[in-house]
Amino acid sequence: MFARRFTIVCLLMSLFGMSFAILVAEGRPARNWDQANSCRFGCPSHLRH
């Protein structure tokens, strides 16, 4: 009985977590890939491309 309730609670929490993650991801602005892949810590020039 306890295992069944625990399973149901875990499934409901995972559904809530996934739906919340979708809402958060939709609200964030799109990220520029050039800005995201920039090497800021003095990488060698052959690693920047």
C-alpha positions, 0 to 999 in steps of 0.5 A: 500500500505504501509503495503504491502511494509513493509511486503515485506521488513520485509520478505526480511530482515528475509531471509537475517538474516537467511542466514547470521546466517547460514553462521556465524554458518558454519564458527565457529569451533565445541565446545567441550561439556565437555568444554562448561559444565564445572562449573567454579564458584565453583559449588557443586560436585553433579552439575558437572556431 
